[in-house]
Amino acid sequence: MVKRAMVLASVLVLASCGSSDGVEGYDALSNFVADNRVGGGSDQWIETITAMGTSERVGLIFGYMDDHQACVEAVTGMQEANPGRVYVCTPAN
């Protein structure tokens, strides 16, 4: 539970960035992450599926032994906190 809370807290800062539409630095961050893996495994984007059926990046997981597993744990916590949203993990690099 503590690990999930820590992962969730690390995600919330990026989650406040929202959509790429009009958010200064969004594209630069996405491009930087694509070319700069942290550690041996792929970093993970947390994405939410919008009502329009498109995905929006709302978080980034990196620096764990298993970034995908940490992402899954974060997504689980986010979905529990907001059951009306769908969150998924996708490779960032």
C-alpha beads as a LAMMPS data file, in Angstrom:
LAMMPS data file: protein, C-alpha beads

93 atoms
92 bonds

1 atom types
1 bond types

-500.0 500.0 xlo xhi
-500.0 500.0 ylo yhi
-500.0 500.0 zlo zhi

Masses

1 110.0

Atoms # bond

1 1 1 0.000 0.000 0.000
2 1 1 2.805 2.443 0.839
3 1 1 4.545 1.661 -2.452
4 1 1 1.304 2.290 -4.381
5 1 1 0.847 5.622 -2.573
6 1 1 4.422 6.652 -3.404
7 1 1 3.977 5.737 -7.066
8 1 1 0.668 7.558 -7.204
9 1 1 2.192 10.666 -5.627
10 1 1 5.006 10.687 -8.190
11 1 1 2.444 10.551 -10.975
12 1 1 0.169 13.327 -9.781
13 1 1 2.622 16.095 -10.639
14 1 1 2.589 15.139 -14.306
15 1 1 -1.135 14.416 -14.245
16 1 1 -1.809 18.076 -13.684
17 1 1 -0.317 18.826 -17.114
18 1 1 -3.382 17.403 -18.867
19 1 1 -3.743 17.397 -22.612
20 1 1 -1.095 18.218 -25.181
21 1 1 -3.427 20.919 -26.548
22 1 1 -1.917 24.187 -25.427
23 1 1 0.205 22.823 -22.577
24 1 1 3.604 24.442 -22.801
25 1 1 6.404 21.869 -22.756
26 1 1 4.194 18.816 -23.346
27 1 1 5.670 17.914 -26.726
28 1 1 9.220 18.676 -25.572
29 1 1 8.764 16.351 -22.584
30 1 1 7.314 13.577 -24.752
31 1 1 10.183 13.864 -27.225
32 1 1 12.811 13.937 -24.485
33 1 1 11.394 10.846 -22.775
34 1 1 11.250 8.942 -26.072
35 1 1 15.020 9.316 -26.482
36 1 1 16.168 9.093 -22.849
37 1 1 15.345 5.852 -21.061
38 1 1 16.001 5.762 -17.326
39 1 1 17.450 2.389 -16.327
40 1 1 17.418 -0.873 -18.238
41 1 1 13.709 -1.345 -18.955
42 1 1 11.240 0.826 -20.797
43 1 1 9.827 3.741 -18.824
44 1 1 6.017 3.765 -18.841
45 1 1 3.434 6.388 -19.674
46 1 1 0.176 6.323 -17.789
47 1 1 -2.551 7.233 -20.238
48 1 1 -6.242 7.804 -19.743
49 1 1 -8.827 7.052 -22.380
50 1 1 -11.020 10.077 -23.046
51 1 1 -14.739 10.109 -23.788
52 1 1 -13.775 10.617 -27.444
53 1 1 -11.844 7.346 -27.404
54 1 1 -8.419 8.956 -27.657
55 1 1 -5.630 8.591 -25.121
56 1 1 -4.010 11.362 -23.107
57 1 1 -0.707 10.994 -21.266
58 1 1 -1.206 11.879 -17.623
59 1 1 1.781 10.327 -15.882
60 1 1 5.248 8.872 -16.311
61 1 1 6.784 6.010 -14.351
62 1 1 10.567 5.595 -14.293
63 1 1 13.360 4.586 -11.972
64 1 1 11.895 1.336 -10.635
65 1 1 13.358 -2.152 -11.040
66 1 1 10.211 -2.982 -13.025
67 1 1 8.653 0.193 -14.381
68 1 1 5.757 -1.684 -15.959
69 1 1 4.774 -3.324 -12.674
70 1 1 5.033 0.027 -10.878
71 1 1 2.826 1.531 -13.562
72 1 1 0.225 -1.204 -13.166
73 1 1 0.151 -0.522 -9.416
74 1 1 -0.238 3.220 -10.000
75 1 1 -3.019 2.652 -12.533
76 1 1 -4.813 0.380 -10.065
77 1 1 -4.733 3.101 -7.418
78 1 1 -5.844 5.768 -9.882
79 1 1 -8.782 3.668 -11.055
80 1 1 -9.823 2.998 -7.446
81 1 1 -9.726 6.736 -6.760
82 1 1 -11.584 7.601 -9.964
83 1 1 -13.638 4.592 -11.135
84 1 1 -15.193 6.543 -14.001
85 1 1 -11.858 6.762 -15.851
86 1 1 -9.867 4.139 -17.710
87 1 1 -6.080 4.163 -17.312
88 1 1 -3.494 2.121 -19.192
89 1 1 0.288 1.740 -19.230
90 1 1 2.214 2.179 -22.474
91 1 1 5.979 2.071 -23.154
92 1 1 7.520 5.535 -23.194
93 1 1 10.794 4.646 -24.928

Bonds

1 1 1 2
2 1 2 3
3 1 3 4
4 1 4 5
5 1 5 6
6 1 6 7
7 1 7 8
8 1 8 9
9 1 9 10
10 1 10 11
11 1 11 12
12 1 12 13
13 1 13 14
14 1 14 15
15 1 15 16
16 1 16 17
17 1 17 18
18 1 18 19
19 1 19 20
20 1 20 21
21 1 21 22
22 1 22 23
23 1 23 24
24 1 24 25
25 1 25 26
26 1 26 27
27 1 27 28
28 1 28 29
29 1 29 30
30 1 30 31
31 1 31 32
32 1 32 33
33 1 33 34
34 1 34 35
35 1 35 36
36 1 36 37
37 1 37 38
38 1 38 39
39 1 39 40
40 1 40 41
41 1 41 42
42 1 42 43
43 1 43 44
44 1 44 45
45 1 45 46
46 1 46 47
47 1 47 48
48 1 48 49
49 1 49 50
50 1 50 51
51 1 51 52
52 1 52 53
53 1 53 54
54 1 54 55
55 1 55 56
56 1 56 57
57 1 57 58
58 1 58 59
59 1 59 60
60 1 60 61
61 1 61 62
62 1 62 63
63 1 63 64
64 1 64 65
65 1 65 66
66 1 66 67
67 1 67 68
68 1 68 69
69 1 69 70
70 1 70 71
71 1 71 72
72 1 72 73
73 1 73 74
74 1 74 75
75 1 75 76
76 1 76 77
77 1 77 78
78 1 78 79
79 1 79 80
80 1 80 81
81 1 81 82
82 1 82 83
83 1 83 84
84 1 84 85
85 1 85 86
86 1 86 87
87 1 87 88
88 1 88 89
89 1 89 90
90 1 90 91
91 1 91 92
92 1 92 93
